[in-house]
Each structure stands twice: as C-alpha cells, then as structure tokens.
Amino acid sequence: MRVAVVGATGMVGQVILKVLAERNFQISELYPVASEKSVGNSIQFNNKSFKVIGMEEAVSLKPDLALFSAGGDTSLMWAPRFAAVGTKVIDNSSAWRMDPLKKLVIPEINASELTPEDLIIANPNCSTIQLLMALKPLHDTYKIKRVVVSTYQSITGTGVKAVQQLENEYNNEKGEMAYPYPIHKNAIPHCDVFTDNGYTKEEMKLSNETKKILGDDSVMVSATAIRIPVVGGHSESVNIEFENDFEEHDVRKLLSDFPGVTVQDNTAVNTYPMPIYAEGKDDVFVGRIRRDYSQPNTLNMWIVADNLRKGAATNAVQIAEYMLNNGLLPA
C-alpha cells in the first residue's frame, strides 16, 4: 500500500511513523510529506532513508492512504485535494471532527460506522480518546447522565516548542515561549484558546466529541483543561453520574474486559496510573476507582494515557488497520 504521512517531521508525525513500523503496517511505498521548509530533508523509517516531499507532489502520486498530522488549516486545504484523487485520509486535527458528514472514530468504539464512501475520517482529540475508552463500557451498562472532568495535560500536546520551553526553564536559559507563563513548577489552566462561553476549545472538544462518538446528545460533559510540566501523557480526574446504580467490582471488570484498557487500581500497594508509566504504551490506564458518596449513582476515576500514541498516532493507525481488514483500503 502507498502511504503518505502528512506532517512527517512533526512530533505526532514521527510517532505515526514509529507506530506504523512497530505494527508492521502494509506499506509498499512511503511518502513523508511536510511543509516547504522541510522538503528535501531525510527521515528514517524501518532503517531506510526517505526524502521529504511537498503537498503538490504527494497529491500527484495518488497514495492509497494519507495520515494527516499537520494542523487544522492544512487539513482543511489539503485533505479534500487528496480525497479528490481517491486517497483515504485519516486526519488528526480538529478540522473535520464536528463535520456532520465526517466520521469521528475510536476503533474500539465505533469503527463499524465506516463505509467505502468515507474518504476523510477524523481522529478525535487526545483527551477525548482516553476519556471515552473508559466511559464507553460503563455507558453501555449504566447509562451516563453527566461527566465532570479535569485534565492534566502533557506539554507534548502543544508540540516541540513547549518541550523546548520546559527544557530551557529547567536549565535557567531564555528562549522562545510556547505558553504565556513559565510551565516549569507551574500548572496553567489554559489549553487551546478561550471561547465566548468562558471555556477553552479543548474543553468544548471534550463535550462535543463525546456526544458525537457515543451517539448520545443526552450525555452532559463539563471540562476544565490544565497544562502541567509533564512529558509522558495526559491524566484526567473524572466524576461520572449514571442513571443506574453500580457495584465497584463490576465496574472494574467492565473496564478490564474492554480492549485497550488496563486497570491499575490497588491502593494497598500504591498502584495507580501515572504518565511516567503510560509513556510509550498504547493502552489507556484507569485507577482510583471509587464511589462518590456525595450523591447517588456516581463514580470517581483517574485515567492516564500517552497522548502522542493512543491519543493521536496509534488511534489513527488502528483506524487504518480496521479499514484494511474490512476491505475499505486496497490490500
């Protein structure tokens, strides 16, 4: 299969290439694609060197699949160009997520909605993916009414500029700032830009994307997104109110049985999810599972995942694998 990775030189693009190699995805020709300033540079894939090409050349090559991770504006401009020549596009930006004509897919939850007519498929927000991997089996059993979630998000979600800012601050060096404030020894309650309702776009993504993926507009989500000086992954403190009551041991079993979820929940030996252990892994880790005694039918959980892998690259590659295995991509 001829595969283009758009944004191949970026942080997520590099992880996409790594995941494609790890999972032995079928590739006969690889086209690393990036902005003009990177064209001509070399990248490594499966111990081979590949030259980075530009968008026009990539479209002219008519790849079978294009994995996009190059920002919303780039996706809005170029994804339709690829689709017009028959390329299936899986896009990691926010550009197409809430488009009613585009599927928003977490493979373990709703990949079965995909059809041969879907040319542009949206990858959900990283925070949404890990949240819904834990919510889906519980929603199916107990019916979720309301979710209150606070996210503690890795600087890698902002990109390499943020990683460099933290490193500069560690070393007491001046440099370009990705955030309006220092991130070292700090927590910034500001992910993405603020909207007119006082919430950030990141917070609204958690609300809107949850409804679309679950196919249930009755699920209410209230979110606060916080950036913290962590590299390994995003963490989420989640409070869930159900229509029906539950037993904690049943909740643990439902989560343990759901593909892609690992329960780490033994406080007797201080076992719980942390970004330092989630980094580089594809599972979503859930712990601190306990009843909320302040109101009926309500549960607290702590969810951690590597935002560059399951929150971005791995989810996109899993969508491609599903499409390949179900005749939606040429074998």
Sequence and secondary structure as in RCSB ss.txt:
>XXXX:A:sequence
MRVAVVGATGMVGQVILKVLAERNFQISELYPVASEKSVGNSIQFNNKSFKVIGMEEAVSLKPDLALFSAGGDTS
LMWAPRFAAVGTKVIDNSSAWRMDPLKKLVIPEINASELTPEDLIIANPNCSTIQLLMALKPLHDTYKIKRVVVS
TYQSITGTGVKAVQQLENEYNNEKGEMAYPYPIHKNAIPHCDVFTDNGYTKEEMKLSNETKKILGDDSVMVSATA
IRIPVVGGHSESVNIEFENDFEEHDVRKLLSDFPGVTVQDNTAVNTYPMPIYAEGKDDVFVGRIRRDYSQPNTLN
MWIVADNLRKGAATNAVQIAEYMLNNGLLPA
>XXXX:A:secstr
 EEEEETTTSHHHHHHHHHHHHTT   SEEEEE  GGGTT EEEETTEEEE B HHHHHHT  SEEEE S HHHH
HHHHHHHHHTT EEEE SSSSTT TTSEE  HHHHGGG  TT  EEE   HHHHHHHHHHHHHHHHH EEEEEEE
EEE GGGT HHHHHHHHHHHTT     SSSS  TT  BS  S B TTS BHHHHHHHHHHHHHHT TT EEEEEE
EE S SS EEEEEEEEESS   HHHHHHHHHHSTTEEE  BGGGTB   HHHHTT  SEEEEEEEE TTSTTEEE
EEEEE TTIIIIIHHHHHHHHHHHHTTSS  
